[in-house]
Amino acid sequence: MKIDVLTLFPEMFSGVLGQSILHKAAEKSAVSYGVINFRDYADNKHNSVDDYPYGGGAGMVLMPQPIFDAVDDLKAKATSGKTRVILLCPQGERYDQRKAEELAKEDHLIFICGHYEGYDERIREHVVTDEISIGDYVLTGGELGAMVVIDSIVRLLPEVLGNEESHMKDSFSTGLLEHPHYTRPADFRSWKVPEVLLSGNHKLIEEWRNKEALRRTLVRRPDLFEKIELTKSQQKWLEEVKKEYE
């Protein structure tokens, strides 16, 4: 996968892309990154990328020309014929794990990180394929949002994580929140690991994990049940869990 980022602050990405899983993914050639200052594409003598909005109003608006030219250039250089162009924007689609899984299947992604008051609408209409919001709040720019989305995508790429099953059982990947985890020691300050996890009975352990995932979802995010279809076993376990709260 090739990931390009268009930003006015490319130095913000060096620490994030150069560490941990994102860095290891690049070392394994699972992904390559390009971080481009789109000011370099401005065609005016002052290298301006923003201007006052028509009709008046507060703030400055990102001009179309630098973004159009930058995207055209990156597409021309791409080895893949298909490119998804993602605009980080509070007006965009609410980001979730399903979207991450969808984008992880692509060959080339371009992220547009804007600043100022907003974007010229023609960028949305004629360049962008996806508008994404990471939450119902406003950030100074799109950089932090892009980092979040990139991280969530890259970890899903084949051979990036040490254990291929890791992301498959993450919260939201199954539609449910993930079950609790424990490690050594089995008794820490008199707080003990559940006995079933020490039993060696894999069937019982898997049942416990399923029930705890259902329990955690019921208590913390019951709205998620509206989006998934439970198996008969899950329905049975959920009823058992609900009875504990009656």
PyRosetta script that sets phi, psi and omega in degrees:
from pyrosetta import init, pose_from_sequence

init()
pose = pose_from_sequence("MKIDVLTLFPEMFSGVLGQSILHKAAEKSAVSYGVINFRDYADNKHNSVDDYPYGGGAGMVLMPQPIFDAVDDLKAKATSGKTRVILLCPQGERYDQRKAEELAKEDHLIFICGHYEGYDERIREHVVTDEISIGDYVLTGGELGAMVVIDSIVRLLPEVLGNEESHMKDSFSTGLLEHPHYTRPADFRSWKVPEVLLSGNHKLIEEWRNKEALRRTLVRRPDLFEKIELTKSQQKWLEEVKKEYE")
pose.set_psi(1, 141.5)
pose.set_omega(1, 173.8)
pose.set_phi(2, -110.9)
pose.set_psi(2, 128.8)
pose.set_omega(2, 177.4)
pose.set_phi(3, -120.5)
pose.set_psi(3, 119.9)
pose.set_omega(3, 175.6)
pose.set_phi(4, -110.9)
pose.set_psi(4, 141.8)
pose.set_omega(4, 179.0)
pose.set_phi(5, -124.4)
pose.set_psi(5, 125.7)
pose.set_omega(5, 175.0)
pose.set_phi(6, -100.3)
pose.set_psi(6, 118.7)
pose.set_omega(6, -173.9)
pose.set_phi(7, -151.7)
pose.set_psi(7, 156.5)
pose.set_omega(7, 173.3)
pose.set_phi(8, -89.4)
pose.set_psi(8, -6.2)
pose.set_omega(8, -177.2)
pose.set_phi(9, -132.2)
pose.set_psi(9, 67.0)
pose.set_omega(9, -176.3)
pose.set_phi(10, -61.4)
pose.set_psi(10, -27.1)
pose.set_omega(10, -179.4)
pose.set_phi(11, -64.5)
pose.set_psi(11, -19.3)
pose.set_omega(11, 178.3)
pose.set_phi(12, -65.1)
pose.set_psi(12, -24.4)
pose.set_omega(12, -173.2)
pose.set_phi(13, -91.5)
pose.set_psi(13, -13.8)
pose.set_omega(13, -173.6)
pose.set_phi(14, -61.2)
pose.set_psi(14, -44.2)
pose.set_omega(14, -179.8)
pose.set_phi(15, -68.0)
pose.set_psi(15, -40.3)
pose.set_omega(15, -176.7)
pose.set_phi(16, -71.0)
pose.set_psi(16, -48.7)
pose.set_omega(16, -177.5)
pose.set_phi(17, -75.9)
pose.set_psi(17, -15.7)
pose.set_omega(17, -178.0)
pose.set_phi(18, -98.2)
pose.set_psi(18, 12.0)
pose.set_omega(18, -177.0)
pose.set_phi(19, -130.9)
pose.set_psi(19, 159.5)
pose.set_omega(19, 167.6)
pose.set_phi(20, 53.2)
pose.set_psi(20, -141.5)
pose.set_omega(20, -173.5)
pose.set_phi(21, -62.5)
pose.set_psi(21, -37.9)
pose.set_omega(21, -178.7)
pose.set_phi(22, -63.4)
pose.set_psi(22, -38.8)
pose.set_omega(22, 178.2)
pose.set_phi(23, -70.9)
pose.set_psi(23, -43.8)
pose.set_omega(23, -179.9)
pose.set_phi(24, -63.2)
pose.set_psi(24, -35.4)
pose.set_omega(24, 178.4)
pose.set_phi(25, -62.7)
pose.set_psi(25, -39.2)
pose.set_omega(25, 177.9)
pose.set_phi(26, -68.7)
pose.set_psi(26, -38.3)
pose.set_omega(26, 178.1)
pose.set_phi(27, -62.6)
pose.set_psi(27, -33.1)
pose.set_omega(27, 179.3)
pose.set_phi(28, -84.0)
pose.set_psi(28, 0.4)
pose.set_omega(28, -178.4)
pose.set_phi(29, 63.9)
pose.set_psi(29, 22.9)
pose.set_omega(29, 174.8)
pose.set_phi(30, -76.0)
pose.set_psi(30, -23.6)
pose.set_omega(30, -178.3)
pose.set_phi(31, -152.7)
pose.set_psi(31, 152.2)
pose.set_omega(31, 170.6)
pose.set_phi(32, -131.0)
pose.set_psi(32, 144.6)
pose.set_omega(32, -174.5)
pose.set_phi(33, -113.7)
pose.set_psi(33, 144.1)
pose.set_omega(33, 169.8)
pose.set_phi(34, -131.0)
pose.set_psi(34, 123.8)
pose.set_omega(34, 179.1)
pose.set_phi(35, -116.4)
pose.set_psi(35, 114.8)
pose.set_omega(35, -169.1)
pose.set_phi(36, -120.8)
pose.set_psi(36, 132.3)
pose.set_omega(36, 172.9)
pose.set_phi(37, -82.7)
pose.set_psi(37, 109.7)
pose.set_omega(37, -174.5)
pose.set_phi(38, -73.1)
pose.set_psi(38, -5.0)
pose.set_omega(38, 172.1)
pose.set_phi(39, -63.2)
pose.set_psi(39, -26.3)
pose.set_omega(39, 178.8)
pose.set_phi(40, -63.4)
pose.set_psi(40, -16.9)
pose.set_omega(40, -178.6)
pose.set_phi(41, -97.5)
pose.set_psi(41, -1.6)
pose.set_omega(41, 179.7)
pose.set_phi(42, -63.9)
pose.set_psi(42, 137.4)
pose.set_omega(42, -175.7)
pose.set_phi(43, -104.0)
pose.set_psi(43, 17.8)
pose.set_omega(43, 178.0)
pose.set_phi(44, -112.0)
pose.set_psi(44, 160.7)
pose.set_omega(44, -171.8)
pose.set_phi(45, -67.5)
pose.set_psi(45, -20.9)
pose.set_omega(45, 179.2)
pose.set_phi(46, -95.0)
pose.set_psi(46, 0.8)
pose.set_omega(46, -176.8)
pose.set_phi(47, 55.8)
pose.set_psi(47, 36.5)
pose.set_omega(47, 179.3)
pose.set_phi(48, -75.9)
pose.set_psi(48, 143.7)
pose.set_omega(48, 177.6)
pose.set_phi(49, -121.1)
pose.set_psi(49, -0.6)
pose.set_omega(49, -178.7)
pose.set_phi(50, -134.7)
pose.set_psi(50, 161.9)
pose.set_omega(50, 179.4)
pose.set_phi(51, -155.5)
pose.set_psi(51, 170.6)
pose.set_omega(51, 179.4)
pose.set_phi(52, -70.0)
pose.set_psi(52, 145.6)
pose.set_omega(52, -179.6)
pose.set_phi(53, -74.7)
pose.set_psi(53, 140.1)
pose.set_omega(53, 171.4)
pose.set_phi(54, -61.0)
pose.set_psi(54, 139.6)
pose.set_omega(54, 179.1)
pose.set_phi(55, 90.5)
pose.set_psi(55, -5.3)
pose.set_omega(55, 179.1)
pose.set_phi(56, 84.1)
pose.set_psi(56, 175.7)
pose.set_omega(56, -179.5)
pose.set_phi(57, 126.9)
pose.set_psi(57, 167.5)
pose.set_omega(57, -177.5)
pose.set_phi(58, -78.5)
pose.set_psi(58, 151.6)
pose.set_omega(58, 172.7)
pose.set_phi(59, 84.0)
pose.set_psi(59, 175.2)
pose.set_omega(59, -179.9)
pose.set_phi(60, -114.9)
pose.set_psi(60, 156.1)
pose.set_omega(60, -176.8)
pose.set_phi(61, -120.0)
pose.set_psi(61, 137.8)
pose.set_omega(61, 179.2)
pose.set_phi(62, -67.4)
pose.set_psi(62, 126.6)
pose.set_omega(62, -178.3)
pose.set_phi(63, -75.0)
pose.set_psi(63, 151.7)
pose.set_omega(63, -177.7)
pose.set_phi(64, -72.7)
pose.set_psi(64, -36.6)
pose.set_omega(64, -169.8)
pose.set_phi(65, -54.8)
pose.set_psi(65, -51.5)
pose.set_omega(65, -178.7)
pose.set_phi(66, -60.7)
pose.set_psi(66, -38.2)
pose.set_omega(66, -179.0)
pose.set_phi(67, -70.5)
pose.set_psi(67, -45.6)
pose.set_omega(67, 178.6)
pose.set_phi(68, -57.6)
pose.set_psi(68, -48.2)
pose.set_omega(68, -177.2)
pose.set_phi(69, -66.8)
pose.set_psi(69, -38.7)
pose.set_omega(69, 179.8)
pose.set_phi(70, -65.4)
pose.set_psi(70, -45.5)
pose.set_omega(70, 179.6)
pose.set_phi(71, -64.4)
pose.set_psi(71, -42.9)
pose.set_omega(71, 178.1)
pose.set_phi(72, -58.3)
pose.set_psi(72, -42.5)
pose.set_omega(72, -178.9)
pose.set_phi(73, -65.7)
pose.set_psi(73, -44.4)
pose.set_omega(73, -179.1)
pose.set_phi(74, -67.0)
pose.set_psi(74, -36.9)
pose.set_omega(74, 177.3)
pose.set_phi(75, -66.1)
pose.set_psi(75, -38.6)
pose.set_omega(75, -179.6)
pose.set_phi(76, -65.5)
pose.set_psi(76, -31.4)
pose.set_omega(76, -179.0)
pose.set_phi(77, -85.2)
pose.set_psi(77, -13.9)
pose.set_omega(77, -174.6)
pose.set_phi(78, -72.2)
pose.set_psi(78, 145.0)
pose.set_omega(78, 176.9)
pose.set_phi(79, -85.1)
pose.set_psi(79, -18.7)
pose.set_omega(79, 178.6)
pose.set_phi(80, -92.5)
pose.set_psi(80, 144.9)
pose.set_omega(80, -179.8)
pose.set_phi(81, -78.2)
pose.set_psi(81, -18.3)
pose.set_omega(81, -176.3)
pose.set_phi(82, -115.6)
pose.set_psi(82, 132.4)
pose.set_omega(82, 179.9)
pose.set_phi(83, -130.5)
pose.set_psi(83, 133.6)
pose.set_omega(83, 171.6)
pose.set_phi(84, -98.4)
pose.set_psi(84, 127.8)
pose.set_omega(84, -179.9)
pose.set_phi(85, -109.3)
pose.set_psi(85, 116.3)
pose.set_omega(85, -169.6)
pose.set_phi(86, -110.6)
pose.set_psi(86, 123.2)
pose.set_omega(86, 177.6)
pose.set_phi(87, -100.4)
pose.set_psi(87, 122.5)
pose.set_omega(87, 175.3)
pose.set_phi(88, -83.0)
pose.set_psi(88, 118.4)
pose.set_omega(88, -170.6)
pose.set_phi(89, -157.2)
pose.set_psi(89, 135.9)
pose.set_omega(89, 179.0)
pose.set_phi(90, -64.4)
pose.set_psi(90, -15.0)
pose.set_omega(90, 177.5)
pose.set_phi(91, -87.9)
pose.set_psi(91, -2.9)
pose.set_omega(91, -173.7)
pose.set_phi(92, -79.8)
pose.set_psi(92, 179.5)
pose.set_omega(92, 176.2)
pose.set_phi(93, -60.7)
pose.set_psi(93, 135.8)
pose.set_omega(93, 179.3)
pose.set_phi(94, -66.6)
pose.set_psi(94, 122.1)
pose.set_omega(94, -173.5)
pose.set_phi(95, -74.6)
pose.set_psi(95, 139.9)
pose.set_omega(95, 176.6)
pose.set_phi(96, -149.4)
pose.set_psi(96, 179.4)
pose.set_omega(96, -175.3)
pose.set_phi(97, -63.7)
pose.set_psi(97, -34.1)
pose.set_omega(97, 179.2)
pose.set_phi(98, -62.0)
pose.set_psi(98, -39.8)
pose.set_omega(98, 178.4)
pose.set_phi(99, -67.6)
pose.set_psi(99, -38.7)
pose.set_omega(99, 177.1)
pose.set_phi(100, -60.2)
pose.set_psi(100, -44.6)
pose.set_omega(100, 179.3)
pose.set_phi(101, -64.4)
pose.set_psi(101, -36.4)
pose.set_omega(101, 177.8)
pose.set_phi(102, -65.3)
pose.set_psi(102, -48.0)
pose.set_omega(102, -177.5)
pose.set_phi(103, -69.8)
pose.set_psi(103, -27.5)
pose.set_omega(103, -179.7)
pose.set_phi(104, -66.3)
pose.set_psi(104, -13.7)
pose.set_omega(104, 179.8)
pose.set_phi(105, -88.7)
pose.set_psi(105, -6.5)
pose.set_omega(105, -176.5)
pose.set_phi(106, -84.3)
pose.set_psi(106, 161.7)
pose.set_omega(106, 179.1)
pose.set_phi(107, -95.1)
pose.set_psi(107, -30.0)
pose.set_omega(107, -175.4)
pose.set_phi(108, -143.2)
pose.set_psi(108, 124.4)
pose.set_omega(108, 177.7)
pose.set_phi(109, -123.3)
pose.set_psi(109, 136.2)
pose.set_omega(109, 173.1)
pose.set_phi(110, -119.3)
pose.set_psi(110, 124.3)
pose.set_omega(110, 177.8)
pose.set_phi(111, -103.6)
pose.set_psi(111, 131.8)
pose.set_omega(111, 177.0)
pose.set_phi(112, -107.1)
pose.set_psi(112, 118.5)
pose.set_omega(112, -179.8)
pose.set_phi(113, -110.2)
pose.set_psi(113, 108.9)
pose.set_omega(113, -178.1)
pose.set_phi(114, -99.4)
pose.set_psi(114, 168.6)
pose.set_omega(114, 172.2)
pose.set_phi(115, -131.4)
pose.set_psi(115, -164.8)
pose.set_omega(115, 176.3)
pose.set_phi(116, 67.2)
pose.set_psi(116, -160.9)
pose.set_omega(116, -173.2)
pose.set_phi(117, -75.2)
pose.set_psi(117, -31.4)
pose.set_omega(117, -178.6)
pose.set_phi(118, 174.5)
pose.set_psi(118, -164.1)
pose.set_omega(118, -177.3)
pose.set_phi(119, -115.1)
pose.set_psi(119, 147.3)
pose.set_omega(119, 167.7)
pose.set_phi(120, -58.9)
pose.set_psi(120, 130.7)
pose.set_omega(120, -173.2)
pose.set_phi(121, -58.2)
pose.set_psi(121, -25.6)
pose.set_omega(121, -179.1)
pose.set_phi(122, -67.5)
pose.set_psi(122, -21.8)
pose.set_omega(122, 174.1)
pose.set_phi(123, -65.6)
pose.set_psi(123, -46.5)
pose.set_omega(123, 178.4)
pose.set_phi(124, -62.0)
pose.set_psi(124, -43.8)
pose.set_omega(124, -170.9)
pose.set_phi(125, -75.3)
pose.set_psi(125, -31.8)
pose.set_omega(125, -168.7)
pose.set_phi(126, -123.8)
pose.set_psi(126, -5.8)
pose.set_omega(126, -179.9)
pose.set_phi(127, -118.3)
pose.set_psi(127, -44.7)
pose.set_omega(127, -170.1)
pose.set_phi(128, -78.8)
pose.set_psi(128, 138.1)
pose.set_omega(128, 172.7)
pose.set_phi(129, -102.0)
pose.set_psi(129, -26.7)
pose.set_omega(129, -178.0)
pose.set_phi(130, -140.1)
pose.set_psi(130, 134.8)
pose.set_omega(130, 169.8)
pose.set_phi(131, -111.3)
pose.set_psi(131, 128.3)
pose.set_omega(131, -173.5)
pose.set_phi(132, -126.6)
pose.set_psi(132, 135.9)
pose.set_omega(132, 172.1)
pose.set_phi(133, -118.9)
pose.set_psi(133, 134.4)
pose.set_omega(133, 178.3)
pose.set_phi(134, -91.8)
pose.set_psi(134, 3.1)
pose.set_omega(134, 177.6)
pose.set_phi(135, 165.4)
pose.set_psi(135, 167.1)
pose.set_omega(135, -176.7)
pose.set_phi(136, -86.6)
pose.set_psi(136, 65.8)
pose.set_omega(136, 175.8)
pose.set_phi(137, -156.6)
pose.set_psi(137, 167.3)
pose.set_omega(137, -175.3)
pose.set_phi(138, -114.5)
pose.set_psi(138, 130.7)
pose.set_omega(138, 176.0)
pose.set_phi(139, -103.3)
pose.set_psi(139, 167.0)
pose.set_omega(139, 178.9)
pose.set_phi(140, -63.0)
pose.set_psi(140, -36.0)
pose.set_omega(140, 179.9)
pose.set_phi(141, -156.0)
pose.set_psi(141, -178.5)
pose.set_omega(141, -176.2)
pose.set_phi(142, -86.4)
pose.set_psi(142, -2.1)
pose.set_omega(142, -173.9)
pose.set_phi(143, -61.9)
pose.set_psi(143, -49.3)
pose.set_omega(143, -177.8)
pose.set_phi(144, -64.1)
pose.set_psi(144, -38.4)
pose.set_omega(144, 176.8)
pose.set_phi(145, -63.0)
pose.set_psi(145, -41.9)
pose.set_omega(145, 178.9)
pose.set_phi(146, -62.5)
pose.set_psi(146, -40.5)
pose.set_omega(146, 179.0)
pose.set_phi(147, -61.5)
pose.set_psi(147, -42.2)
pose.set_omega(147, 178.8)
pose.set_phi(148, -61.3)
pose.set_psi(148, -48.3)
pose.set_omega(148, -177.4)
pose.set_phi(149, -65.8)
pose.set_psi(149, -43.4)
pose.set_omega(149, 179.8)
pose.set_phi(150, -61.1)
pose.set_psi(150, -44.8)
pose.set_omega(150, 179.1)
pose.set_phi(151, -59.1)
pose.set_psi(151, -44.9)
pose.set_omega(151, -177.3)
pose.set_phi(152, -67.4)
pose.set_psi(152, -26.9)
pose.set_omega(152, 179.8)
pose.set_phi(153, -82.2)
pose.set_psi(153, -48.7)
pose.set_omega(153, -173.0)
pose.set_phi(154, -62.2)
pose.set_psi(154, -37.1)
pose.set_omega(154, -178.9)
pose.set_phi(155, -66.2)
pose.set_psi(155, -14.6)
pose.set_omega(155, 179.0)
pose.set_phi(156, -89.6)
pose.set_psi(156, -10.6)
pose.set_omega(156, -177.5)
pose.set_phi(157, -68.5)
pose.set_psi(157, 146.9)
pose.set_omega(157, -178.8)
pose.set_phi(158, -55.3)
pose.set_psi(158, 136.0)
pose.set_omega(158, 174.0)
pose.set_phi(159, 70.9)
pose.set_psi(159, 6.9)
pose.set_omega(159, 179.2)
pose.set_phi(160, -76.7)
pose.set_psi(160, -48.8)
pose.set_omega(160, 176.8)
pose.set_phi(161, -83.7)
pose.set_psi(161, 148.3)
pose.set_omega(161, -178.9)
pose.set_phi(162, -61.4)
pose.set_psi(162, -37.6)
pose.set_omega(162, 179.5)
pose.set_phi(163, -114.1)
pose.set_psi(163, 115.7)
pose.set_omega(163, -175.9)
pose.set_phi(164, -62.8)
pose.set_psi(164, -21.0)
pose.set_omega(164, -179.9)
pose.set_phi(165, -82.0)
pose.set_psi(165, -12.1)
pose.set_omega(165, -173.9)
pose.set_phi(166, -55.7)
pose.set_psi(166, -53.9)
pose.set_omega(166, -176.0)
pose.set_phi(167, -74.9)
pose.set_psi(167, -20.9)
pose.set_omega(167, -177.3)
pose.set_phi(168, -69.6)
pose.set_psi(168, -22.1)
pose.set_omega(168, -179.9)
pose.set_phi(169, -111.0)
pose.set_psi(169, 9.3)
pose.set_omega(169, 176.3)
pose.set_phi(170, -61.7)
pose.set_psi(170, 160.3)
pose.set_omega(170, 171.2)
pose.set_phi(171, -55.4)
pose.set_psi(171, 138.5)
pose.set_omega(171, 178.3)
pose.set_phi(172, 80.1)
pose.set_psi(172, -26.0)
pose.set_omega(172, 179.1)
pose.set_phi(173, -64.5)
pose.set_psi(173, -35.1)
pose.set_omega(173, 177.9)
pose.set_phi(174, -92.3)
pose.set_psi(174, -5.4)
pose.set_omega(174, -173.9)
pose.set_phi(175, 95.4)
pose.set_psi(175, -15.0)
pose.set_omega(175, -179.8)
pose.set_phi(176, -113.4)
pose.set_psi(176, 162.9)
pose.set_omega(176, 169.7)
pose.set_phi(177, -72.2)
pose.set_psi(177, 151.8)
pose.set_omega(177, -175.2)
pose.set_phi(178, -75.6)
pose.set_psi(178, 151.8)
pose.set_omega(178, 178.6)
pose.set_phi(179, -70.9)
pose.set_psi(179, 163.0)
pose.set_omega(179, 177.7)
pose.set_phi(180, -66.3)
pose.set_psi(180, 154.9)
pose.set_omega(180, 176.9)
pose.set_phi(181, -121.4)
pose.set_psi(181, 149.9)
pose.set_omega(181, 176.4)
pose.set_phi(182, -137.8)
pose.set_psi(182, 153.2)
pose.set_omega(182, 174.2)
pose.set_phi(183, -141.9)
pose.set_psi(183, -176.1)
pose.set_omega(183, -178.2)
pose.set_phi(184, -68.3)
pose.set_psi(184, 148.2)
pose.set_omega(184, 2.9)
pose.set_phi(185, -80.8)
pose.set_psi(185, 159.4)
pose.set_omega(185, -179.7)
pose.set_phi(186, -69.8)
pose.set_psi(186, -24.8)
pose.set_omega(186, 178.1)
pose.set_phi(187, -128.6)
pose.set_psi(187, 109.6)
pose.set_omega(187, -179.5)
pose.set_phi(188, -122.6)
pose.set_psi(188, 112.8)
pose.set_omega(188, -178.9)
pose.set_phi(189, 53.4)
pose.set_psi(189, 38.4)
pose.set_omega(189, 178.6)
pose.set_phi(190, 74.4)
pose.set_psi(190, 4.4)
pose.set_omega(190, 172.8)
pose.set_phi(191, -94.6)
pose.set_psi(191, 117.2)
pose.set_omega(191, -171.0)
pose.set_phi(192, -104.1)
pose.set_psi(192, 148.8)
pose.set_omega(192, 173.9)
pose.set_phi(193, -68.4)
pose.set_psi(193, 139.3)
pose.set_omega(193, 177.2)
pose.set_phi(194, -52.2)
pose.set_psi(194, 134.3)
pose.set_omega(194, -174.6)
pose.set_phi(195, -56.6)
pose.set_psi(195, -35.3)
pose.set_omega(195, -176.1)
pose.set_phi(196, -60.1)
pose.set_psi(196, -32.1)
pose.set_omega(196, -178.4)
pose.set_phi(197, -73.2)
pose.set_psi(197, -15.3)
pose.set_omega(197, 178.9)
pose.set_phi(198, -99.6)
pose.set_psi(198, -2.5)
pose.set_omega(198, -171.8)
pose.set_phi(199, -76.0)
pose.set_psi(199, -27.1)
pose.set_omega(199, -175.4)
pose.set_phi(200, 81.5)
pose.set_psi(200, -0.4)
pose.set_omega(200, 179.0)
pose.set_phi(201, -89.1)
pose.set_psi(201, 100.5)
pose.set_omega(201, -172.4)
pose.set_phi(202, -66.6)
pose.set_psi(202, -30.3)
pose.set_omega(202, 178.3)
pose.set_phi(203, -66.6)
pose.set_psi(203, -45.3)
pose.set_omega(203, 178.9)
pose.set_phi(204, -67.3)
pose.set_psi(204, -37.2)
pose.set_omega(204, 178.7)
pose.set_phi(205, -63.3)
pose.set_psi(205, -44.1)
pose.set_omega(205, -179.9)
pose.set_phi(206, -65.3)
pose.set_psi(206, -38.5)
pose.set_omega(206, 177.5)
pose.set_phi(207, -64.2)
pose.set_psi(207, -43.1)
pose.set_omega(207, 178.4)
pose.set_phi(208, -60.5)
pose.set_psi(208, -44.0)
pose.set_omega(208, -179.7)
pose.set_phi(209, -63.8)
pose.set_psi(209, -41.1)
pose.set_omega(209, 177.5)
pose.set_phi(210, -62.4)
pose.set_psi(210, -45.5)
pose.set_omega(210, -179.1)
pose.set_phi(211, -65.5)
pose.set_psi(211, -38.8)
pose.set_omega(211, -179.6)
pose.set_phi(212, -70.7)
pose.set_psi(212, -32.7)
pose.set_omega(212, 175.0)
pose.set_phi(213, -65.5)
pose.set_psi(213, -41.3)
pose.set_omega(213, 176.8)
pose.set_phi(214, -65.0)
pose.set_psi(214, -42.0)
pose.set_omega(214, 179.6)
pose.set_phi(215, -61.9)
pose.set_psi(215, -47.2)
pose.set_omega(215, -177.5)
pose.set_phi(216, -64.4)
pose.set_psi(216, -39.0)
pose.set_omega(216, 178.5)
pose.set_phi(217, -67.5)
pose.set_psi(217, -41.1)
pose.set_omega(217, 179.5)
pose.set_phi(218, -60.8)
pose.set_psi(218, -41.8)
pose.set_omega(218, -175.3)
pose.set_phi(219, -79.2)
pose.set_psi(219, -40.7)
pose.set_omega(219, -171.2)
pose.set_phi(220, -100.4)
pose.set_psi(220, -36.5)
pose.set_omega(220, -176.7)
pose.set_phi(221, -140.1)
pose.set_psi(221, 63.1)
pose.set_omega(221, -178.7)
pose.set_phi(222, -60.9)
pose.set_psi(222, -20.7)
pose.set_omega(222, 179.3)
pose.set_phi(223, -62.7)
pose.set_psi(223, -23.3)
pose.set_omega(223, -178.3)
pose.set_phi(224, -66.5)
pose.set_psi(224, -24.1)
pose.set_omega(224, -179.7)
pose.set_phi(225, -65.7)
pose.set_psi(225, -20.6)
pose.set_omega(225, 179.3)
pose.set_phi(226, -72.8)
pose.set_psi(226, -16.7)
pose.set_omega(226, -173.5)
pose.set_phi(227, -104.9)
pose.set_psi(227, -5.2)
pose.set_omega(227, -175.3)
pose.set_phi(228, -127.9)
pose.set_psi(228, 158.4)
pose.set_omega(228, 176.7)
pose.set_phi(229, -110.9)
pose.set_psi(229, 116.2)
pose.set_omega(229, -176.8)
pose.set_phi(230, -80.9)
pose.set_psi(230, 148.8)
pose.set_omega(230, 173.0)
pose.set_phi(231, -74.0)
pose.set_psi(231, 168.9)
pose.set_omega(231, 178.0)
pose.set_phi(232, -60.2)
pose.set_psi(232, -39.5)
pose.set_omega(232, 179.4)
pose.set_phi(233, -65.1)
pose.set_psi(233, -42.7)
pose.set_omega(233, 179.5)
pose.set_phi(234, -64.8)
pose.set_psi(234, -38.4)
pose.set_omega(234, 178.2)
pose.set_phi(235, -62.6)
pose.set_psi(235, -41.3)
pose.set_omega(235, 178.7)
pose.set_phi(236, -64.0)
pose.set_psi(236, -46.0)
pose.set_omega(236, -179.7)
pose.set_phi(237, -65.6)
pose.set_psi(237, -37.1)
pose.set_omega(237, 179.9)
pose.set_phi(238, -64.4)
pose.set_psi(238, -39.9)
pose.set_omega(238, 178.0)
pose.set_phi(239, -63.7)
pose.set_psi(239, -38.4)
pose.set_omega(239, 177.7)
pose.set_phi(240, -63.7)
pose.set_psi(240, -40.8)
pose.set_omega(240, 179.2)
pose.set_phi(241, -66.0)
pose.set_psi(241, -42.4)
pose.set_omega(241, -179.0)
pose.set_phi(242, -61.2)
pose.set_psi(242, -38.2)
pose.set_omega(242, -179.2)
pose.set_phi(243, -62.9)
pose.set_psi(243, -27.9)
pose.set_omega(243, 179.0)
pose.set_phi(244, -68.7)
pose.set_psi(244, -18.7)
pose.set_omega(244, -177.5)
pose.set_phi(245, -103.5)
pose.set_psi(245, 2.5)
pose.set_omega(245, 179.6)
pose.set_phi(246, -79.2)
pose.dump_pdb("model.pdb")
